């Protein structure tokens, strides 16, 4: 009987053989996902076959040789920064204290208080996670863990929040994406909190990803497995009188989990809690048709959504191929977003096209976190400021739009993004209200609107 390790080695050998046979990313394959070619360009099957080996090689190359057992606490460095977070997980506990949790599914929600040390500014660049090259990590140059204690009671969790909360009593929940270990998620969230400059209380929700490029389908099922747990976390945060505001940031496959959890919360309680004011979806790995249904089924009262997209995201190109060639929300450019105007204009969704932004990630999948300009603006967004504020804005450089409009920058953009209902007619408002109502639709001409 072949072992799991043998199967993974065979997959790696197959990927390398495909690359040697010429299945590399070509300009024509790259263009197939662009606005210029649209859905009628090169076939998704061809594009997917072209991109997959490149993605595998880049991911395996980026992870080669790095130690994984890096979460065992070390002494603090005198001039290092710290991020003090609460971590909720549906993962199975690991026997190795340097891992804490595995990629397998647990039978309970586990809670830990993790404190991460960030190297001094002189030894790092904004947007980068300095993964330890050896164990134990060196806090002077590496991300390191100073504390990883279990949180045994709700009272302990409340004490943590009261000790970390800002004047606005803000909490920010992060939901990571595909191919993330527990330590990947912890270090990435610590980097986001530190580099964004936010002082909101950081809460990480990490679900059972195996941290392997070969386990996409397992990871997708794990998000479904974890949906109820994230719903409960959102409800607990929103119902807590000590919490004044909740922002949710999610990435990649984690955006699907976030949207499903918000939909589930709305179906359980009748609406998304009013404290959940802001939801940021970075590189959302969501079928555009499914995304529309998720929005509708949340009901009429929804948070504000900010979406980071890029038509140069190679990881989403693979996801599109795996999903039958249907566009992913995060893989769209400004031009691609225009056909959604009729459905989404009234929702006030801010879409930021990061296709032109340089990313440290060779897959172009993490620009929201590793671009210095974007991560700093993300901090402003968490604080309640508009992403497009100011005359010379991020929108001037990366394509800030409100869905259904184009090239919005400056005061005109602020009008449409923050008050979309003011720029459409009363008839259009009524039509959109009916379209996005969660109530039952009438049967007309043999059809029921869906």
RAJOLIN-V815032 format. One record per backbone hydrogen bond with DSSP energy under -1.0 kcal/mol. NH is the residue of the N-H (numbers start at 1). CO is the residue of the C=O. If there is no record, write none. Layout:
nh=[NH;NH]
co=[CO;CO]
//
This chain:
nh=[7;8;9;10;11;12;13;14;15;16;17;18;19;20;21;22;23;24;30;31;33;34;38;41;47;48;49;50;51;52;55;56;57;58;59;60;61;62;63;66;70;71;74;80;81;83;85;86;87;88;89;90;92;94;99;100;101;102;106;110;112;113;114;115;116;117;118;123;124;128;131;141;142;143;144;146;147;149;151;157;158;159;160;161;162;163;164;165;169;171;172;173;174;175;185;186;187;188;189;190;191;192;193;194;195;196;201;203;204;205;206;209;215;219;220;221;222;223;224;225;226;227;230;231;232;233;234;235;236;237;238;239;240;243;244;245;246;247;248;249;250;251;252;254;255;257;258;259;260;261;262;263;264;265;266;267;268;269;270;276;277;278;279;280;281;282;283;285;286;288;291;292;293;294;295;296;297;299;304;306;307;308;309;310;314;317;318;319;320;321;322;323;324;325;329;330;331;337;340;341;344;345;347;348;350;351;352;353;354;357;364;369;370;371;375;376;377;378;379;380;381;382;383;384;385;389;397;398;399;401;403;405;408;414;415;416;417;418;419;422;423;429;430;431;432;433;434;435;436;444;447]
co=[3;4;5;6;7;8;9;10;11;12;13;14;15;16;17;19;18;22;26;27;30;31;34;38;43;44;45;46;47;48;51;52;53;54;55;56;57;58;59;63;68;98;145;77;118;116;114;202;112;204;110;206;104;100;96;96;99;92;90;89;87;149;85;147;83;144;81;120;121;125;129;138;138;130;117;115;115;113;111;153;154;155;156;157;158;159;160;161;166;245;201;247;203;249;181;182;183;184;185;186;187;188;189;190;191;192;170;172;86;174;88;207;212;215;216;217;218;219;220;221;222;224;226;227;228;229;230;231;232;233;234;235;236;240;169;169;275;171;278;173;280;175;282;251;252;253;254;255;256;257;258;259;260;261;262;263;264;265;266;273;275;246;304;248;306;250;308;252;284;327;287;288;289;290;291;292;293;296;277;279;350;281;352;330;363;313;314;315;316;317;318;319;321;320;286;284;328;333;337;338;340;341;344;345;305;401;307;399;309;354;361;366;366;367;371;372;373;374;375;376;377;378;379;381;380;386;394;394;395;351;349;402;400;410;411;412;413;414;415;419;420;425;426;427;428;429;430;431;432;447;444]
//
